[in-house]
Amino acid sequence: MFQETFFKVIQTLKKQQYNEEGKFLPWILRIAKNLIIDHFRKVKKMPSISTVINDEGEETSIFDIIPDNTDNGKDAEETKRFKESIRSIVNDLPQDQKEVVIMRTYYDMSFKEIAEITNVSINTSLGRMRYALINLKKMLEEKNIEIYI
């Protein structure tokens, strides 16, 4: 972003398109802000979030990163069913809530980053997460799924 801003400022100055009516620093900051907004608009158009790149560079399901500490087949099958249940419940959330849960939980993004990418306020992204958690709790209770942390 810094390089792009610097490049744009130099180009504008060389073309003598800079209007000296305003202050120089706020003009540069405005260019930087616009470039950042453009960047996040492009990021927002990313494909649906359903896979992540693992440490080996392979695409894998975002739900496969839940640690698996099982030693026998019975526990492995139980863990598999649990992961499928969680995946199903998260997929049943409204799209805006599901998006926030995935970005926050699996991509470890801050609410500020989520707000910028989804083009909403921080309070809106926090609210979406709150309602997502409330809905997840209700759905877990309806399906009699217990989670121990």
C-alpha positions in Angstrom: 0.0 0.0 0.0 2.8 2.4 0.8 4.5 1.8 -2.5 1.3 2.2 -4.4 0.5 5.5 -2.5 4.0 6.8 -3.1 3.9 5.9 -6.8 0.5 7.6 -7.3 1.7 10.8 -5.5 4.8 11.0 -7.7 2.7 10.4 -10.9 0.2 13.1 -10.0 3.0 15.6 -9.1 4.8 14.8 -12.4 1.6 15.4 -14.4 1.2 18.7 -12.4 -2.3 17.6 -11.5 -1.9 18.4 -7.7 -4.1 21.3 -6.6 -2.4 23.3 -4.0 -5.6 24.6 -2.5 -5.6 21.9 0.2 -2.9 20.6 2.5 -0.3 18.2 1.2 -0.4 15.6 3.9 -4.2 15.2 4.0 -4.1 14.8 0.2 -1.6 11.9 0.5 -3.6 10.3 3.3 -6.7 10.5 1.2 -4.9 8.7 -1.7 -3.7 6.0 0.8 -7.2 5.6 2.2 -8.7 5.2 -1.3 -6.1 2.6 -2.3 -6.8 0.6 0.9 -10.6 0.8 0.3 -10.0 -0.5 -3.3 -7.8 -3.3 -1.9 -10.4 -4.5 0.5 -13.1 -4.3 -2.1 -11.1 -6.7 -4.2 -10.5 -9.0 -1.2 -14.3 -8.9 -0.5 -15.0 -10.5 -3.8 -13.1 -13.6 -2.8 -14.7 -16.9 -3.3 -16.9 -18.6 -0.7 -14.9 -19.5 2.4 -15.1 -23.3 2.6 -11.4 -24.3 2.3 -8.1 -23.2 3.7 -4.5 -23.9 2.6 -2.8 -26.1 5.2 0.9 -26.1 6.1 1.8 -28.4 3.2 0.2 -26.0 0.7 -2.8 -28.2 0.1 -6.5 -27.1 0.1 -8.4 -28.7 3.0 -11.8 -28.2 4.6 -11.9 -25.5 7.3 -13.5 -28.0 9.6 -10.6 -30.4 9.4 -8.4 -28.1 11.6 -10.2 -29.1 14.7 -7.6 -31.2 16.6 -8.2 -34.9 16.6 -6.9 -36.5 19.8 -8.5 -39.9 19.4 -6.7 -43.2 19.7 -9.3 -45.7 18.7 -11.9 -46.2 16.0 -14.9 -45.5 18.2 -13.5 -42.1 19.3 -12.5 -41.3 15.7 -16.0 -42.1 14.5 -17.5 -40.0 17.3 -15.2 -37.1 16.4 -16.1 -37.4 12.8 -19.8 -37.2 13.6 -19.2 -34.2 15.9 -17.3 -32.3 13.2 -20.1 -33.0 10.7 -22.6 -31.8 13.2 -20.7 -28.6 13.8 -20.2 -28.1 10.0 -23.9 -28.6 9.4 -24.9 -26.1 12.2 -22.5 -23.4 11.0 -23.7 -23.9 7.5 -27.3 -23.4 8.7 -26.5 -19.9 10.1 -27.6 -16.9 8.0 -24.9 -15.9 5.5 -23.7 -12.8 7.3 -23.3 -14.6 10.6 -21.6 -17.6 9.0 -19.1 -15.3 7.3 -18.2 -13.6 10.6 -17.8 -16.9 12.5 -15.6 -18.4 9.8 -13.4 -15.3 9.4 -13.0 -14.9 13.2 -12.6 -18.6 14.1 -10.7 -20.1 11.2 -8.9 -17.1 9.8 -8.2 -15.5 13.2 -9.2 -12.1 11.9 -9.9 -9.2 14.1 -13.4 -7.6 14.2 -11.9 -4.5 12.6 -10.5 -6.6 9.7 -13.9 -8.4 9.4 -15.7 -5.0 9.3 -13.4 -3.7 6.6 -13.7 -6.7 4.4 -17.5 -7.0 4.8 -17.9 -3.2 4.5 -19.8 -2.8 7.7 -19.0 -1.1 11.0 -17.1 -2.9 13.8 -20.3 -2.9 15.9 -22.2 -4.6 13.1 -19.6 -7.3 12.9 -19.6 -7.7 16.7 -23.4 -7.9 16.6 -23.3 -10.5 13.9 -20.9 -12.7 15.9 -23.1 -12.3 19.0 -26.2 -13.4 17.1 -24.3 -16.2 15.5 -23.2 -17.5 18.9 -26.8 -17.3 20.2 -28.1 -19.1 17.2 -25.3 -21.8 17.5 -26.2 -22.4 21.1 -29.9 -22.8 20.2 -29.1 -25.2 17.4 -26.8 -27.2 19.6 -29.5 -27.5 22.2 -32.1 -28.6 19.6 -29.8 -31.3 18.3 -28.7 -32.4 21.9 -25.0 -31.8 21.1 -22.8 -31.0 24.1 -19.6 -29.2 23.9 -16.9 -29.2 26.6 -14.2 -26.6 26.6 
